[in-house]
Amino acid sequence: MNSLRVCKVFRNSSSKSDILLRGFATSNVHNENHKCKVLVVGGGAGGCAVAAKLSSKLGAGKVLIVEPADNHYYQPMFTLIGGGIKTLKDSYRPMSKVLPTLAKWVKDSAVKFEPDNNTVYTANGDKIEYDFLLVATGLQLNYDKIPGLVDALSIPKGKVCSNYSPKYVDRTYQALQLFKSGNAIFTYPNSPVKCPGAPQKILYIGEHYLRKSKKRQNANVVYNTSLPVIFGVKHYADQLWKIIEKRDIKVNLRTNLVEVIPDKNQAVFQNLDKPEEKFTTDYEFLHVTPPMGAPDALAACTSLVTETGFVDVSKDTLQHLKYENVFAIGDCSASPNSKTAASVAAQSQIVYKNMIAVMNGVKPTRVFDGYASCPLVTGYNTCIMAEFDYNLTPLETFPIDQSKERISMFYMKKDLMPPLYWHLLLNGLWNGPGFARKLMHFKFS
């Protein structure tokens, strides 16, 4: 092996069955070599959106996408599935239907990044050489980092659930239906998470379900969060505290789940301000948001990532700080914005324009303002539409106070956002509500 830095990790490869899908050139052959103009690692929202833009610009066969999954999930819908509002079937499409048809799909996992060599290796042993790299791997769910959690989630009709994985999301509504009385506990981990508001959304939906089903008087509803605040943006946090007080929900800040004891229906929590302090509590219902982090293969490549494992990019241009031909989008990026699908939409045009600029030998100038949106669903017909920037300053699209619970925002989340995602964002046609915001807040001089 040469002296160039090599970043390597092995894990189980995905399915090796040969696949031929209409509209795609796919590869599952061992030890195949590929060369491409642009390599996109990850077929999630960010990977799809930018790959669609780039392949339309560059032409057929110039963009190659590495993605092992058969299905693409609209993850923001998982909260609604957990509340029985949507079904798992509503949340996904075949990956072959959402990846851009002008791109080549390698149905495999990236297991070794070699940025000094402009090369990525896959689990099947394929070598992919690129001119430009877009890292769009998303986050990895680390259920196994909480002792006892995976065992608890394997119990049929169990009391422990989690909205974050398609493997477990149906358990949430089932557990709510089976709940009779006792502690209903919801958690937020001591790690970055996809959509920081999501652990609360199921809290409010779950509490509303208990009221609708006349079980609330027998339930002690608790939210244990590792964060020092209920929500990072004060404009919305102030309203959330009012909801919590009105609904008699107990909130414990800086409280982190560290163990589940499924045979006793008990959970162990740690006081993060006094780590030596732990307490054990019984549960009749436990919704767990798992710890999350960068995928192992990515985190192992120290020249590509920060100390915490996220791609080391400029928060403004989303270009790598060391490798000018590398960009990142979405949850795997070290940019300090909230990790939401709305952020991906806003980032997609920035990344696309800046990548094209670098391809043309021009310094990238498009700047991402940190936009994030979090539709804070507060029940079966209400929602607070939180929108904000890097500075946690509200950046609201509509000329109304979006910190208020509104029925209109709930139906926007439930009925409008999914088709916008499937038909516009994934096809590279939706760059966030920036233009609409300017129109709605236009003022005549």
Summary of the structure (lengths in Angstrom):
residues: 445
radius of gyration: 22.0
end to end distance: 65.7
largest distance: 67.7
contacts: 1556
relative contact order: 0.15
helix: 31%
strand: 25%
